[in-house]
Amino acid sequence: MAESKGTNWKMLLAVAAAVVGVGCAAAVYVKRMKAKSQSVDGMIDDIVDFCKAKAAELDTLVREVSPSKS
């Protein structure tokens, strides 16, 4: 079987799905905050922390899937 050196579509789709998922989660979070009429103080910090956690998760997944270049 020939090895392809082109675009890794599976990885691109995984990254795109992760970005969409984080965006949707942030939108739902903001919607819930507005529905409860809660103060938005600290909301940005919570969203940033959430995004950092998901980015770290995605980085771990990418490292597990990507072949080592040793």
Number of C-alpha atoms within 10 A of each C-alpha: 3 4 5 7 6 6 8 9 9 9 14 11 11 14 16 12 12 16 16 12 13 17 14 12 15 19 13 12 15 15 12 12 14 12 9 8 9 10 9 11 8 9 15 12 11 13 18 13 12 15 17 12 12 16 16 12 12 16 13 11 13 14 10 10 10 9 8 7 4 3
